[in-house]
Amino acid sequence: MVNISLDLIEDKVEFFEADDLRTLEKNINEQIEHNKALLLSVHHVSHQMHVMENGKRFYSAVVHFKAKK
């Protein structure tokens, strides 16, 4: 007999990186759509921009998803 256990994901933290803000936003929005299927919504977003020595900008973000109540 096979036992199947389905556990609800209540919290999920994901990290994103991109060379430009438009790409970072696109990647986050795509993941928001994927996580809707898991009944997760955005709880908090934190983002940063770093300027490298050569002047190039680097963007990163942390998105905390929580189960919809």
C-alpha positions in Angstrom: 0.0 0.0 0.0 1.2 3.5 -0.9 0.8 6.2 1.7 0.4 9.7 0.2 0.8 12.7 2.4 0.0 16.1 1.1 1.4 18.9 3.3 0.4 22.5 2.6 3.2 24.9 2.1 2.6 27.8 4.4 5.8 29.8 3.9 8.2 30.1 1.0 11.2 32.4 0.5 12.7 32.9 -2.9 15.7 34.9 -4.1 16.0 36.7 -7.4 18.9 38.4 -9.2 19.1 40.3 -12.5 21.3 42.8 -14.4 18.4 45.2 -14.8 15.2 46.2 -12.9 12.9 45.2 -15.7 14.2 41.6 -15.8 14.0 41.3 -12.0 10.4 42.5 -12.0 9.5 40.0 -14.8 11.1 37.1 -13.0 9.3 37.9 -9.8 6.0 38.3 -11.5 6.4 34.9 -13.3 7.1 33.3 -9.9 4.0 35.0 -8.3 1.9 33.3 -11.0 3.5 29.9 -10.4 3.0 30.2 -6.6 -0.7 31.1 -7.1 -1.1 27.4 -8.0 0.3 26.5 -4.6 -2.2 29.0 -3.0 0.7 31.3 -2.0 0.6 35.1 -2.1 3.2 37.7 -1.6 3.7 38.6 2.0 6.8 40.8 1.8 9.4 42.0 -0.7 12.9 43.3 0.0 15.1 44.5 -2.8 18.6 46.0 -3.2 20.7 47.5 -5.9 24.5 47.3 -5.9 26.9 49.3 -8.1 30.0 47.3 -9.1 33.4 48.8 -9.4 32.9 49.1 -13.2 29.7 51.1 -12.6 27.4 48.2 -13.7 24.3 47.8 -11.6 23.2 44.6 -10.1 19.6 44.0 -8.7 18.5 41.4 -6.2 15.3 40.7 -4.3 13.9 38.4 -1.6 10.2 37.6 -1.8 8.4 36.0 1.1 5.3 34.1 0.1 2.7 32.9 2.6 -0.4 30.7 2.3 -3.6 32.4 1.5 -6.0 32.4 4.5 
